[in-house]
Amino acid sequence: MAQTRQIKLGLSCRYLGYHVAAWRHPDVPSGGALSLQHFLKVARKAEAEKIDMIFFADSVGVREDDLPPGSAARSMKNAELEPTTLLSAIAACTQSIGLVATASTSYNEPFNVARRYASLDHISGGRAGWNVVTSWSEQEAWNFGRDQHFDYDTRYAMADEFVDVVAGLWDSWEPDAFLRDKQSGLFYDPEKLHILNHQGRFYRVRGPLNSARTPQGRPIIVQAGGSEPGRDLGARAADVIYSSAHSIEKAQAYYADMKARVAAYGRDPSELLIMPGVTFYVGETMERAKAKQDLLQQLIEPQVGLSILYHHFGDLRDYDIDGPLPEPKHAKVKSLADSLYQMAQENNLTIRDVYLTVAAGNSGWTIVGTPESIVDELQSWSEKNAADGFNICPATLPNGMEDVAEFILPELRARGMFRTEYEGPTLRENLGLALPELGDIVSRHGRKVVSL
Amino acid sequence: MAQTRQIKLGLSCRYLGYHVAAWRHPDVPSGGALSLQHFLKVARKAEAEKIDMIFFADSVGVREDDLPPGSAARSMKNAELEPTTLLSAIAACTQSIGLVATASTSYNEPFNVARRYASLDHISGGRAGWNVVTSWSEQEAWNFGRDQHFDYDTRYAMADEFVDVVAGLWDSWEPDAFLRDKQSGLFYDPEKLHILNHQGRFYRVRGPLNSARTPQGRPIIVQAGGSEPGRDLGARAADVIYSSAHSIEKAQAYYADMKARVAAYGRDPSELLIMPGVTFYVGETMERAKAKQDLLQQLIEPQVGLSILYHHFGDLRDYDIDGPLPEPKHAKVKSLADSLYQMAQENNLTIRDVYLTVAAGNSGWTIVGTPESIVDELQSWSEKNAADGFNICPATLPNGMEDVAEFILPELRARGMFRTEYEGPTLRENLGLALPELGDIVSRHGRKVVSL
């Protein structure tokens, strides 16, 4: 009998879960987004359950403060811990779980990013991952001396070069460069030091990085781009893709496209793991699962509901909330706005329907069901080449992780789909990825990034 | 009887101690600069001994890689952990000790610095400090798209504005802004949110910061400037000064000058703590203390000795090592080079003498002695208005901290000069500083930074 295909699992931990009303749930600590103890509780539970990695999305600004009056102050998305500092603290209190933090290529310097993630990889003993994003809101641009965010092409061109610089800096020192020979007085072997000397369109960075090569060789690179340049960057440089798909057909198409792109870059398709985001509402029975979702949906006030759609469709307060959704307007993330509009058209949804749907899963794939029915879907996606694993986006935390442990994992394990022990101490080992050689990330121009 | 004046104590922890040959010492773990466990050992010992704070100097590049051939590879100053990530990890494993990390105003964005230190303050429950530096090496400039470092006036003008922006961002939210009222659905009170809207010569930053006001109100600001603009910035905005002085007379003059400057900014002079750096070699007898120093001095090869002077005096390999020191040339930190040259002139020192002297204490104040003789000096500095406390720069770690615990602290406590228990859980409380109001840091132009 063929062995069941194993899946990888990540847990997205931002704020207090992915439901817009998560903070109002009776079991959720409403101040948790600023509490190390809250996230430690989640991380320890996830580690006890052998989840591959916890993940933090991020923004460098309060994106919600341009919402219509009354809505902004009802949002929990305004105060949080910075993810690399938070994950360093969690690293010190855990042993095996992967730690993936987001950093923007638009509003950081590549040297600082290379350094902070290398540091996190050393501190955690090889569990760091960098989720590469380009940011999307004007609110972020305003915090960095700009009137407007970079246009799409520019910011992706920047990201492309930024990743090359970071990867090149991570290759500054060979694994055995540091001799630290007390007898001879030689601290390192100068033959094993490589100066990057990068001079590109956006960045000039000499190097070397003031860090040794990290326990994972280099931190894992995670990316989420669905657009053409985003897919290209992911196929070229990423180890993991957090994708977004609402149907198995779309997920399969994305999966096939990405694996083909990876191969076109001369990489083995298994070197890139595709992990769609998914939100569960799970219970022993369908009724109980539905009740969990309903409890949260009822906590959404109409003005908060409209605010969910604000960045995609503008101010909808003058529309009939139970009428049809208008076309996207000034959308911040066009692909997302288009897919919401398409969903509304195809299913004849009202404005209220749409915001409730988005709220239920933060516009990602959402499943309401029993452990069996949910794992049936996951297994189907896994076996039909739609996913190598899943990035779980719980509606609420910490109880969302408890639901995963109580309902989802036992069923996955009963079918032989998920580990009972970690494969190793590093994220790379648990993801089944090989230790990279220097220069493993090949730039768009085909040359090795590192100047050996 | 008048109460003995209490002192504050910091511990500088960078690399493996401040002696250039520290890593070759038999009791020093030569790979410790990349090891969380090494620094945790030091931090836990320091906390057990009620030290106010541990401190990490920093650079954003390998400054040593322009040294003459053969010297660079003999330096330990090339690979280290990034201080905010390291201190976040230490925060998770300690309860009371202060955590001060360096970040450069020349090679960071103020929003990112404000955010990371606010995050560290939340994570640590109010123990974060930011040591403000402007950087000084070309090696750092080269990692950030520049051919040369910013000139002195420009980088201090940048630092001045940068600190205002960071302080203003830290004032984004009033202490009770976050209601998180599950019943009403109101997450925060919009009246208690303040948008900075900073538009200056170097920075345009709107805000708000995506963090709540921190446990200390805002993190502690530390600064070390000895120059005119450095002193002015420190007097205006710092809570603690890490000063550098080789004699009590110079320390007294600096202390008096800084306290007067603080008063001129309308602050109470007690709001700024002056803490000179000091390196001890201590033993039960003077002979044992001297033997500790000699052991390290003998581990300095001549080429490493000359490399210590390289950034101040250029390449000295063609000079007689036992002849006189030439005048400073292309000095990176002019004030330091001048003071070394003056020291050599006044004491008739050879090149070898100077590098050995610098090596003994990393060019700071160095005392070799018994517990009694050392604490006599500290007490004298404290009582004669030369210091509010001291920033201990141990020659080696972790054993330098063990020496402090075994020899220095018992003597300080016997004289009633140092605490036996922490005053509170925050660094601010232990330093005896009040919780600040919003807008407590007054900008150079007299106005409050925050736009209330």
Interface residues (C-beta under 8 A of the other chain):
Chain A: W23 R24 P26 S30 G31 L34 S35 L36 L40 S59 V60 G61 V62 D65 A72 A73 R74 S75 M76 N78 A79 E80 L81 E82 T84 T85 L86 S88 A89 I90 A91 A92 C93 Y107 N108 E109 F111 N112 R115 R116 A118 S119 L120 H122 I123 Q139 W142 N143 F144 G145 R146 W173 F178 R180 K182 G185 L186 F187 Y188 D189 P190 L193 I195 Y203 R204 V205 R206 G207 P208 N210 S211 A212 L299 E301 V304
Chain B: W23 R24 P26 S30 G31 L34 S35 L36 L40 S59 V60 G61 V62 D65 A72 A73 R74 S75 M76 N78 A79 E80 L81 E82 T84 T85 L86 S88 A89 I90 A91 A92 C93 Y107 N108 E109 F111 N112 R115 R116 A118 S119 L120 H122 I123 Q139 W142 N143 F144 G145 R146 W173 F178 R180 K182 G185 L186 F187 Y188 D189 P190 L193 I195 Y203 R204 V205 R206 G207 P208 N210 S211 A212 L299 E301 V304
